[in-house]
């Protein structure tokens, strides 16, 4: 479904003993709540913080005051501008042009955050049935940016697969690994992501240096990424994978393409209205 917005596509899309990720134990995780309810509370806090930061920054200038002029995430983005009233979830967007775990233009009007467990059957369905169509229909036209988050909640092979995908991304092959890993149905913790099979998956995904891949899997940086992404998802009330945020609107599970099309069109309309109001 073409999005009714006159936006020209741009060239130059972004590319592409072990420490254990500190996933909260089941007893300490947030109680299963509706993703949409929890996220409204979390995003309200983000919006209030962003408003306070903007107020402290002064009334004049370009809104980017402060030493260095960079965003809090180190990407150079002004987070006080990102966290807008129409999309407070923008505070969670990274918009890093060098992010190998993202697809699409850094200034796309719609950003979809995707919280994935590689052992989730619904994540597999999304990868096989919907992901490539979203890329063809919206990412390639400059409308949508997809930012991936690791959300391993289904046991040890989920953790191993998350580490492996992150390590593949360090060599620019994350999305190839993603499509390959979820390209067929399988049972959870059945050995598909056993550690002795991961080097073969990496080679099939085109990872050039398997020794580096294995070292990256074991690294503190991998642990930190899994912990950060998982805690972000849990703080929003996500308790299933996949979970998505489309400019702040939550979608759960392997939704049909039409659900994503509707959410993206609504986000585009809201962005256009906000832009028109600003002019």
C-alpha positions in Angstrom: 0.0 0.0 0.0 1.7 3.2 -1.1 2.0 5.9 1.6 0.3 9.1 0.6 3.2 11.4 1.1 5.5 13.0 -1.4 8.9 12.1 -0.1 11.8 11.4 -2.4 14.0 8.4 -1.5 17.5 9.2 -0.7 20.7 7.5 -1.4 23.2 6.3 1.1 21.1 4.3 3.6 23.2 3.1 6.6 24.8 -0.3 6.2 24.9 -2.3 7.3 34.0 -17.8 31.3 31.4 -15.6 29.3 29.6 -12.8 31.1 25.9 -13.3 31.1 23.5 -10.5 30.1 21.8 -9.3 33.2 18.2 -10.3 32.3 15.9 -9.8 35.2 14.8 -13.1 36.8 11.2 -14.1 36.1 10.1 -13.2 39.6 11.6 -9.7 39.3 10.3 -8.8 35.9 7.3 -6.5 35.6 4.0 -8.2 35.9 2.5 -9.0 32.5 0.7 -5.8 31.6 -0.8 -4.4 28.4 2.1 -3.1 26.3 0.1 0.0 25.3 -0.8 0.9 28.9 2.8 0.5 30.2 4.2 2.4 27.3 2.0 5.4 27.8 3.3 5.8 31.3 6.9 5.3 30.3 6.6 7.7 27.4 4.9 10.3 29.6 8.0 10.2 31.8 10.2 10.6 28.8 8.2 13.6 27.6 8.3 15.3 31.0 12.1 14.8 31.2 12.5 16.1 27.7 10.4 19.1 28.4 12.4 19.9 31.5 15.7 19.6 29.6 14.4 21.9 26.9 13.3 24.5 29.5 16.6 24.4 31.3 18.4 24.9 28.0 17.0 28.4 27.6 14.4 29.9 25.3 16.6 31.1 22.5 18.8 29.5 19.8 18.4 26.2 18.0 17.4 24.0 20.9 20.8 22.3 20.8 22.5 24.2 23.6 25.1 22.5 25.8 28.8 21.8 25.3 29.7 19.8 22.3 26.3 20.2 20.6 25.8 16.4 20.4 22.9 14.3 21.5 22.9 12.3 24.7 23.2 9.1 22.7 26.4 10.3 21.0 24.9 10.3 17.5 24.8 14.0 17.2 21.0 14.0 17.3 19.3 16.6 19.4 17.2 14.5 21.8 15.2 17.5 23.0 13.9 17.9 19.5 13.5 14.1 18.9 11.1 13.8 21.9 8.2 15.7 20.4 4.7 15.9 21.7 3.3 14.0 18.8 5.9 11.2 19.3 7.4 11.1 22.8 8.8 7.6 21.8 11.4 9.5 19.7 13.5 9.7 22.9 14.1 6.0 22.4 15.2 6.3 18.8 18.9 6.3 18.2 19.0 7.5 14.6 22.7 6.7 14.3 23.8 6.7 10.6 26.5 4.0 11.5 24.1 1.7 13.2 24.5 -1.8 11.6 21.3 -3.0 13.4 19.1 -0.4 11.6 17.6 -0.1 8.1 16.5 3.2 6.5 17.2 6.9 6.4 18.2 8.5 9.7 15.7 11.3 9.0 12.8 9.0 8.0 9.5 10.4 9.3 8.6 7.0 10.8 10.8 4.9 13.1 9.8 1.4 14.1 11.5 -0.1 17.1 11.6 -3.9 16.9 12.1 -6.1 20.0 13.0 -9.6 18.8 13.7 -13.0 20.3 15.3 -15.3 17.6 13.5 -18.3 19.1 10.0 -16.7 18.9 7.8 -18.5 16.4 6.1 -15.1 15.8 9.4 -13.4 15.2 10.0 -16.1 12.6 6.6 -15.4 10.9 7.3 -11.7 10.9 10.7 -12.2 9.3 9.4 -14.5 6.6 6.1 -12.9 5.8 6.3 -9.2 6.6 9.8 -7.8 7.1 11.0 -7.8 3.4 7.7 -6.3 2.3 8.1 -3.5 4.8 11.6 -2.8 3.5 10.5 -2.8 -0.1 7.4 -0.7 0.5 8.5 1.8 3.1 12.2 1.6 3.9 13.4 1.8 0.3 11.2 4.8 -0.3 12.6 6.8 2.7 9.4 6.7 4.7 10.4 4.1 7.4 13.5 3.4 9.5 13.7 0.1 11.4 15.8 0.0 14.6 16.4 -3.5 16.0 16.5 -4.3 19.7 17.7 -7.6 21.2 15.0 -9.2 23.4 16.0 -12.8 24.3 13.4 -14.1 26.7 13.1 -17.8 25.7 16.1 -19.5 27.2 19.8 -20.1 26.6 19.6 -20.4 22.8 17.8 -17.1 22.6 20.7 -15.5 24.4 23.2 -17.3 22.1 21.4 -16.3 19.0 21.2 -12.7 20.1 24.9 -12.6 20.8 25.6 -14.2 17.4 23.4 -11.7 15.5 25.1 -8.8 17.3 28.5 -10.3 16.5 27.5 -10.6 12.8 26.5 -7.0 12.9 29.9 -6.0 14.0 31.1 -7.1 10.5 28.1 -5.6 8.7 26.1 -8.8 8.3 23.4 -8.5 10.9 20.4 -8.4 8.5 21.7 -11.3 6.5 22.1 -13.3 9.8 18.6 -12.2 10.8 16.9 -13.5 7.6 18.9 -16.7 7.6 18.3 -17.5 11.3 14.6 -16.9 11.0 14.2 -18.3 7.5 12.6 -21.6 8.6 10.4 -22.9 11.4 12.0 -24.8 14.3 11.4 -25.7 18.0 12.8 -23.6 20.8 16.0 -24.8 22.4 16.2 -27.7 19.9 19.9 -27.0 19.0 19.4 -24.6 16.1 21.4 -22.0 18.0 23.7 -24.3 19.9 27.1 -22.7 20.1 28.8 -25.3 17.9 26.3 -24.4 15.1 26.7 -20.7 15.2 30.0 -20.4 13.3 28.3 -22.3 10.4 25.4 -19.9 10.5 27.8 -17.0 10.5 29.6 -18.3 7.4 26.3 -18.8 5.6 25.4 -15.2 6.4 28.6 -14.0 4.8 30.5 -13.1 8.0 34.1 -12.7 6.7 36.0 -13.4 10.0 34.6 -16.2 12.0 37.3 -16.0 14.7 36.4 -12.3 15.3 32.8 -13.3 15.3 33.3 -15.8 18.1 35.3 -13.3 20.1 32.7 -10.6 19.7 30.0 -13.1 20.9 31.9 -13.5 24.2 32.6 -9.8 24.6 31.5 -7.4 27.3 30.0 -5.2 24.6 27.7 -8.0 23.5 26.5 -8.4 27.1 26.0 -4.7 27.5 23.9 -4.5 24.4 21.7 -7.4 25.3 21.2 -6.0 28.8 20.4 -2.5 27.6 18.0 -3.6 24.9 16.2 -6.1 27.2 15.8 -3.7 30.0 14.4 -1.1 27.6 11.8 -3.5 26.4 10.9 -4.7 29.9 10.6 -1.1 31.1 8.0 -0.5 28.4 6.0 -3.5 29.6 6.9 -5.8 26.7 6.4 -9.4 27.7 6.3 -11.1 24.3 8.3 -11.1 21.1 8.1 -9.5 18.7 7.0 -6.2 20.1 7.0 -3.1 17.9 6.7 0.7 18.4 5.8 2.6 15.3 6.4 6.3 16.2 5.2 5.3 19.7 2.3 3.2 18.7 2.6 -0.4 20.0 2.0 -3.5 17.9 2.4 -7.0 19.3 3.2 -10.2 17.6 3.3 -11.3 14.0 0.7 -8.8 12.8 -0.3 -8.9 9.1 1.2 -6.4 6.7 -2.0 -4.4 6.7 -1.6 -3.6 10.4 1.8 -2.1 9.8 0.6 -0.2 6.8 -2.1 1.4 8.8 0.2 2.3 11.7 2.8 3.7 9.3 0.2 5.8 7.4 -1.1 7.2 10.6 2.4 8.1 11.7 3.1 9.8 8.3 -0.2 11.7 8.6 0.7 12.9 12.1 4.2 13.9 11.0 2.8 15.9 8.1 0.2 17.6 10.3 2.9 18.6 12.8 5.1 19.9 10.0 2.3 21.9 8.5 1.4 23.4 11.9 5.1 24.4 12.4 5.0 26.3 9.1 
